[in-house]
Amino acid sequence: MNLPTGGWKMPLTVHHHAWFPGRIAGGAALVVAPVVWFAGLLLRHLGFATADFTAEQLTRFDQQPFAAMGQMAAYAGNPALVTAGYACFAVGAILLCPAVITLARIVAARSPKLAYLGGTLLVLGLFSRLYWAGVDQTAFQLIGRLGLEQATQVVLDTYVETSYGPWRVPVTAAFGLYIGTFLLAIGALRSGTFGVGRFVLFLWAGTLWTGVLKESSLLKGVVSSAVLPLVLVPLGVQVLRDVVPELRVERSAGRGRPWSETRGRAADAVPLGTSSAGGAATTTHSPPGTGVVDAFAEPHTCCSPIIRSMSSAVASEDPGSAEYTSMVWWPSGSSMVSPRSTTPHFPTSTRRRSPHGSSRAARLCGRRASTRCRA
């Protein structure tokens, strides 16, 4: 495999406990997603409520087993407002995915099992709403091609099949919306992320209907979605301000190293040699974590645990050194070869010596040579 050469370097900063999607994206999703979600359901309600329907039409809509007829009639009478409502609803479902992931990340610090399972099911359930958003848009487009009456008849004739989806995947995933909301809410309550009030509001918002061309009523739609910003927006502000302890990312400084040095061939990048007469041999190593020390992790390689321990000990005292030299003690008569070579290497180190590496490595390996490093 051809590896890049030149000026590529490892990142200068190590981010411990880094998480996806991150503080900015996760906090912004918690703030924006519930607001857009609420706006979409409000516009859908206004699109139907402000349409010029007669009492006879409203009675006919109420007699239907599904709300599809009323929604298609509302689109025909007020297409811009209804389209805006359905579009905002779809955008809200998309933005709720990173918002739920961020919430689950916070909950997982103290209630991991409920957070993992609840967050996963809830995100999978949100994907089903995107499928239904596509079906809704297709039904609205049929009105311009076939007319309101014929398009409505086509939608009603195929309503069950289109709602369930192929292999009933969307309707099955929709169960994750309710189960995931319940589990994540329990986890948030147990972890202290939510109080009792926010716990109840979150559960109420998660009981919203699912399916194709559903009506957003005043109670089951507008009000139930209006409580979601009360639950998530304050948490999102805290995430953006970086005051949530569960999401703190610790940073440590390091020195970048060229890519060609850190990901080169193990046999060329890490020569290893000893003296056949025993005693000390000067060996040049690269810092741990670069893929070089791992080259000695062969199952039949003598003293590979000591090499790893020694390298970690040296790096802990001088983590900023790009290259360091250490002293390795081997029993008399032993030899060591590179994992990719059958010939022992006897390199002469010309690299700079770490102020801590040699003495610490010698002491460490010297203590263990009698018990773990045998010829």
N, C-alpha and C positions, 0 to 999 in steps of 0.2 A: 504494500500500500504506500502510495506517495504521500508523504507528510509535508505540510507547508513549512517553508523556511523563511528566514528573514527576520523581520521585526516583531513577529507575533509574540506576545508575552502573556503569562498567566496574570489574572487579576491581582491588583495590588492590595485589595482588601478582602478578607474572608468574612462572610456574613453567616454567623451562626444562628440557627433557628429561623432561617429565612422561610417564608411561606408564600403560597400562591392564593390569590392574585396580587398580593402585596398591599401595603398600607394605603396608597393613593387610590388604586383601582377598587380595592375592597371597600374602603370607606366611602368613596363616591358612589359605588353601587348601592350601599345601604341607605344613602341619602336620596338618590335620584330614583331608584327602581320603584319604591312604594308610591312615590308621588306620581310618576308616569302611569303606573298601574291604576291608581285611583282616577287620574285624568281620563284614561281610556274608558273605564266603566261609567264615569259621569257623562262623557260625550255620547256613549252608546245609549244611555238612558235619555238624554236630551234629544237625540236623533229620533227616537220613537215617540217621546212625549210631545214634541213640538210639531210632529207631522199632522197634516190636516185630515184626520180620520173622522168618519161619521160614527154615530152610535151603532149603526148596523154593522159597520166594519169591525169595530171593537168587539162587538158581541160574537161575530164570526171568528175573530182571532182567539177569543177566550175558549171557544168550543173545540179548537184544534188540540190534538194531543201534544204537539210540539209548537215551539214559538217561531219556527222557520218562516211561516207565512207572514206573520207580523213584521219580522225583521226585513224580509225582502220587500215588503210594501213600504217600510220606512226608508229603505235605501232608494227605492224608486221615487219617493217624494222628497227626500233630502239627502242626496248622495254624498255631498261634501262633508256634512257633519257626521254621517254614519261611517264613512270611510276613515275620517280622522279618529273616531272612537275605536274602531277595530285596529287601526294602525298603532295607536298608542297602547292599546291592550297587548298587542304582539311585542312591541318594544319593551313594555314592562315585564313580560314573561322572560325575555332574553336577559334583561338587566338583573332580574331576580336570581339568575343562576350564580353569578359571582357574589351577589349579596348573601345567598344562602351558604355558599362555600365559606365566606368570611365568618358568618355567624357560627357555622359548624366548627370552624377552627378555634373560635373563642370558647365554645362549649367543650370542645375536646380536651382542653387543658385539665378539667376536673371531672368530666363525664364522657370519656372517650367512646365507649361502645355505643351509647345512644346518639352521640354526635356523628359517628361514622355511618351508622345504619340510617338514621333519620335524614341526615344531609344527603346521602346518596340517593335514597328513594325520592326525596323531594325534588332534587335536580332532574332525575330521570322523568318524574311526572311532569315537570315544566316543559319538557320536549314534546309531550303529547299536545299541549296547547298550541305549539307551532304547527303541528299537523292540521289541527282544526282551523287555525288561521288561514291556511292554504285552501281548505275546503270552503270556508266562508267567502274568500275572495273569488273563487271559481263560481260559486253560486251567484254572486253579485254580477259577475261578468256575463252570465247567461241572460240576465235581464236585457242587456243591450242587444243581444243577438236574437233571442227568441221572444222577447216581450215578457211582461210581468206574469201573466196568467200561465203561459206555457212553461216558463222557467220555474215557477213555483211548483207546478205539477211534477216536473222532472225531479226537483229536489225532494219533494215529499215521497215520490215513488222509490227513491234510492236512499232515503234518509238513514235507515238503520245500517245499511252496508257501508255508506260513506262515513258514518259516525264511528263505527267499530274499527274501520281501517283494515288494511291487509293483514291477514292472520291475527286480527284483533290485537295487534301490537299497541296502537295508541290507547285503546280503552283499558288494556291491561296495565300500561304504564301509568295511567291516570290514578290507579289505586295508590301509587306511591305518593301522590299529592296529599292524601288524607292520612295514610299511615306515617309518612315521613314528617308531616307537620306535627302529628301527635308525639312521635318519639323525640323530635328535636325540641319541641316545647317542654317535654318532661326533662330532657337533659339540661335545657337552659334554666329551668326552675331549680333543679338539683345543684347545678354549678353556681348559682347565684347571679347568673347573667340577667335573668328576668325575675321580677317580683311576681306576686300572685296576680296583680292587675294586668301587667303586660303579658303574663302567661295566658290569661283568659282571652285577651284581645287577639293574641297571635293565633290561638285556636279558632276563634271566630272568623278571622280573616281566611283561615285555611279551609273553611267549609264551603267556599264558593263552588258553584256548579261547574260541570265540565260538559263538553260536547260541541255540536255544530249549531251555529245561529241561535245562541241562547239570548234571552232577554235580560238586560240589566235593570232590575226593578229598583225601587228606592231603598228597600231594606236589604234584599239579597243582591247586592251589587254595589250601590253607592255607599251606603252606610258601613257595610261590612268591609269594604276596601278602604274607607276613610280612616279606620282605626289602625291600619298597617303602618302608615307613616308615624303615628304616635309611638309605635313599638321600635321601629328600625332606625328612624332618622336620628334620635339622640345617640344611639349606639354608633351610627356612622360618623357623627361629629367627633365622638371620643376616639374612634379609630383614626380619623384624619389628624387629630391633635396628638396622636401617639401617646395617649394616656391609658391605654388598655394593657395591663401587665402581661396578659397572655400572648400578646402579639409583639412583644419587644424583641428586636433583632440586635444581637451583640455583634460588634465589628472588631476585628483585630487587624493590625497592619502587617504587611509582609512585603517582601521584595520580589518584583516580577522577574521571571526568568524566560529566556527565549524559548519558543515552542520546540525548536529543533533540539534543544538540550534536554527538555523535560519529557519529550515523547520520542526520542530517538531509539535506535536499536539497543536492546539491553546489552548485547555482547560488546558493542562498541562504546556505549555510554558508561558502562560500569566495569572497568577492568578490575580484576581481583587477583592478588598474588601473594605468595608467602615464600619464605626461605625454607629450602629443604632441610636445612640443619636445625630448624626450630627457631624459637625466639620471636622477635617482633618483626613485623613486616608492615611497611607503610602503604596504606590503601586509600584511594580517593573515592569517596561516596558522594551521592547527590542527596539533597534533603528528602525526607519521607514525603509520601503523597504524590510523587512525580512519576510513579510507575517504574522507577529504577530499582529501588530496594526490593520490590516485588519480584524482580528477576531471580532473587536468591531463594524464593519460596518453593524450590523443588523438593519433592518428598524425600529424595535420597541425598540431599546436600547437607553435609556436616555443618553444624554451627549456624544454620540459617536463623534459628530463634535468637541467638546471641547477636547476630548482625542487626536484626530488626530492633532488638531491645537497645543495642548500643546506638543505632542511628536515631531512635526516638529520644534517647537520653541526651545525645549531643545536640539534636535539634531543639530540645526544650530549653537548653541553656543559651543557644545562639540561633534562634529561629530566623533571624534576618540575614544570615550569611547565605549567599547564593551557592557556594561550594565550600566544603570544609574537608580537612584531612584528619583522620583518626588512626589510632594505633590498634591493631588487631593482634592478639596473642594466640598462637596455635601450638599444639603439642609438637614435640620433636618428631620429625620424619613425616608429618602430614603435609598435604598439599591441597590446594583448592583451585578449581578451574571455573571458567565462566560457564553459565548454563548453556550457551550456544557454541561452546568450543571444547575440544578435547585436550587442549594444550594449556598448561598453567600460564598465567600472565604474571610478569614481574615488572610492573610499571614503575617508572620514576616520577614521582609527583613533583610538578613545578607549580602547583596552585598554592594559593596563600593558605596559611594554617590558621584555624580558628583559635582564639585565645583560650577557649574552654574545652575544645574537642578532644585533644590528645589525652590529657590527664584523666578526664572523666571516663572516656571510652576504655582506657587501659585498666582503670580500677574496676569498671563494671565487668569487662570480659575476663579480667584476671580472677575475679571472685568466682566466676561460673565455669572457668575452663576445666577445672578438675572434675566437675560433676556432669557437665552437659556437652563438652566438646572433646570427644575421644576419637582417636585415629582409627 
